[in-house]
Amino acid sequence: MDPVQVAADWGLKVAVEEFGDAARAVAAEYDPRLKTIRVNARVLGDRCDAAGTLAACVAHELYHHLEHIGCVRSRPGGRQREALADAYARRYFDLAVDPAQVRRTLER
């Protein structure tokens, strides 16, 4: 499954945007108010695996959408939630890029 297509099927918009000052720490975010998954343009850049990185970010954020609509239990604590979102992305999508690796790239 293509996570970008799944997002569209679920009525979510996917947008690649400049995150400004947050660019160093955030790969993507889910905005439930706008039903949008925003992907940080910095993580895509001119990478040869930009499509895989985009898919990894979107798959990860789909988990947060499922939290928001009550399909999965929202858990406190950032690290645990992010690890669960990564695990969801790896389990349900055939990804060429690991979502956790995208975050590690930003931390450098």
Summary of the structure (lengths in Angstrom):
residues: 108
radius of gyration: 12.7
end to end distance: 30.2
largest distance: 36.1
contacts: 321
relative contact order: 0.19
helix: 55%
strand: 13%
